Amino acid sequence: MSSVPQIKVPATYIRGGTSKGVFFRRQDLPAACQEPGAARDKLLQRVIGSPDPYGQQIDGMGGATSSTSKTVILDKSTQPDHDVDYLFGQVAINKPFVDWSGNCGNLTAAVGAFAISGGLVDADRIPENGICTVRIWQKNIQKTIIAHVPITHGEVQETGDFELDGVTFPAAEVVIEFMDPADGEGSMFPTGNLVDDLEVPGVGTFKATMINAGIPTIFVNAADIGYTGTELQKDINSDAEALARFETMRAYGAVKMGLIQDISEAVARQHTPKIAFVAPATDYEASSGKQITTNDIDVCVRALSMGKLHHAMMGTASVAIATAAAVPGTLVNLAAGGVDRDAVTFGHPSGTLRVGAAAEEVNGEWTAKKAVMSRSARVLMEGLVRVPGDIF
């Protein structure tokens, strides 16, 4: 039995949007973990409490959901005209791996604030009062994100009256701009089609819109898979057969999108792509008891993350929703009424969210210039996280 003492690593536990994660400055990590590799992955897994066969992450900082099994590493940016490099690691709960294949849009809301407080943004860019514009380089997807962080008396303002469905308490509003949000290289619609027939052996063939924007996402019609689009977590996550079907559909969609070569590879790529289902705006009761009406929203959307229905909506998937809604003929656009739009308000299990996006067709290819949404963030705890000294 090991008796190696624990080591202490400076870390900050932050809520960003409807997620929580453990944030690190790269320079504060143990030397062996400052570069990509097995040592870094093992450190982050142990911090979060994974892999945990019980699925609870009791012996770590994770909260046993995809929204709370997250890590962020920030560094002063090496990119011209950027302030901070942002690297996101989605830690699997019951498997020994960290997925680096995509961004976390929710935690993006906390990146600017942490970068400012952590000395990663030059002092002359931070106003005494007002808004600090933080230029973020998202390393996972090689994209620029702009965060507009409120500053009061030279420090990040975290409190305020901005309310975000899925978050209990109000906080300061952080406006985030996802620039050129198509995720990865190549077409925003990797199959070349706005709608495809997605054939899933043993499950069926479904109309699907597959888009690279914010994060690779597969959209299907709720009615085609036996749902209304108003489901809450308990309606999906308690059904093991339904979750298995969604994962099978996600795997075949990943192959069709060119993200993997064989469906067996999907097991080691749980963070991307996402799978979501859409339906026309419908009245429903959100998980908080809040009544959502057709007057409040343009479309209903439900999305799965790491194999479970998300309690609200992933920030990156919100970008995908808004971008797809802006392109006439996609399943999202059709469910939202089939009209031209530069913003969409969608209903999710916890309430509603409005996201702006503009798309245009250039030489037969659809592109998106940016997507904009409001989030909030708050530091929950800061100090030193402890892990056994022999884990890497």
Secondary structure, 3 states (H helix, E strand, C coil): CCCCCEEEEEEEEEEECCEEEEEEEHHHCCHHHCCCCHHHHHHHHHHHCCCCCCCCCCCCCCCCCCCCCEEEEEEECCCCCCCEEEEEEEECCCCCCEECCCCCHHHHHHHHHHHHHCCCCCHHHCCCCEEEEEEEEECCCCEEEEEEEEEECCEECCCCCECCCCCCCCECCEEEEEECCCCCCCCCCCCCCCCEEEEECCCEEEEEEEEECCCEEEEEEHHHHCCCCCCCHHHHHCCHHHHHHHHHHHHHHHHHCCCCCCHHHHHHCCCCCEEEEEEECCCEECCCCCEECCCCCCEEEEEEECCEECCCCCHHHHHHHHHHHCCCCCHHHHHCCCCCCCEEEEEECCEEEEEEEEEEEECCEEEEEEEEEEECEEEEEEEEEEEECCCC
